[in-house]
Amino acid sequence: MPVIKYPRIRDPLFYEWDRKAQKCGLRHTVYAVNGDQYTGEWLDNLKHGKGTQIWKSTGAIYSGDWKFGKRDGYGSYSILDPVTKEYKRVYTGWWENDRRGGRGMFFYPNGELYEGEWSNGLRSGWGKMHYKDGSIYEGQWLMDQPNGQGLLRLSNGNRYEGGWKDGKKHGPGKYFYPDKGQLLEGVWVADIPKCGVLVDFGRDNAEAPTEFPLPEVELHDPAGVLAEARAMFDDSHN
């Protein structure tokens, strides 16, 4: 009986062409239709691994880790200065799902600097902010604002230690005036001290102390007064 051979069924040619076109592994520069360019590693046609992306519209450049087409891991993002034509670093640190996430440093155009934790592209967690006026805030952040416990040091040496909410002093805290040798301990609401006790503190070493020391006010229980003020604050915000 004769043996009949049938031709082997093959996939359409465009299947083979598509398979060969899929980018995987290390590739040289690949240009997008809009002019963007990427040099680095790929997986299943997605940027994955180490790579560098340059955006044509802005001239911005990112170099670092990628995961399934998104910036994820450690990397640095810089922008091109239109005047000097030099790259200025904007952010160096960790990324999650194409946004700043984890620890990193952000350099603002006005010279300010933030170093600390991020979440979903916003300052969240513990961080330190250097402001252009010379003041420094170090403490807790939430949704890009000081929130929780933190310390603010002003350029003149004064400092505030205590609670924060939505970027403002809020809750129990202490405000030190080293130049005058005084300390205000009390409760703040939206940056305004609502109640507290002002006492001399390090007056002998102050640069510009008041002419006369503060008179001593005899309170039956000064600690109890502050405790009562804190309790009233807590009750009003529960």
KAJO-V443940 format. One record per residue. RES is the residue in one small letter. SS is DSSP state (~ for helix, > for strand, _ for the rest). Layout:
res = <RES RES>
ss = <SS SS>
//
This chain:
res = <m p v i k y p r i r d p l f y e w d r k a q k c g l r h t v y a v n g d q y t g e w l d n l k h g k g t q i w k s t g a i y s g d w k f g k r d g y g s y s i l d p v t k e y k r v y t g w w e n d r r g g r g m f f y p n g e l y e g e w s n g l r s g w g k m h y k d g s i y e g q w l m d q p n g q g l l r l s n g n r y e g g w k d g k k h g p g k y f y p d k g q l l e g v w v a d i p k c g v l v d f g r d n a e a p t e f p l p e v e l h d p a g v l a e a r a m f d d s h n>
ss = <_ _ _ _ _ _ _ _ _ _ _ _ ~ ~ ~ ~ ~ ~ ~ ~ ~ _ _ _ > > > > > > > _ _ _ _ _ > > > > > > > _ _ > > > > > > > > > _ _ _ _ _ _ > > > > > > > _ _ > > > > > > > > > > > _ _ _ _ _ _ > > > > > > > > > > _ _ > > > > > > > > > _ _ _ _ _ > > > > > > > _ _ > > > > > > > > > _ _ _ _ _ > > > > > > > _ _ > > > > > > > > > _ _ _ _ _ > > > > > > > _ _ > > > > > > > > > > _ _ _ _ > > > > > > > > _ _ > > > > > > > > > _ _ ~ ~ ~ _ _ _ _ _ _ _ _ _ _ _ _ _ _ _ _ ~ ~ ~ ~ ~ ~ ~ ~ ~ ~ ~ ~ ~ ~ ~ _ _>
//
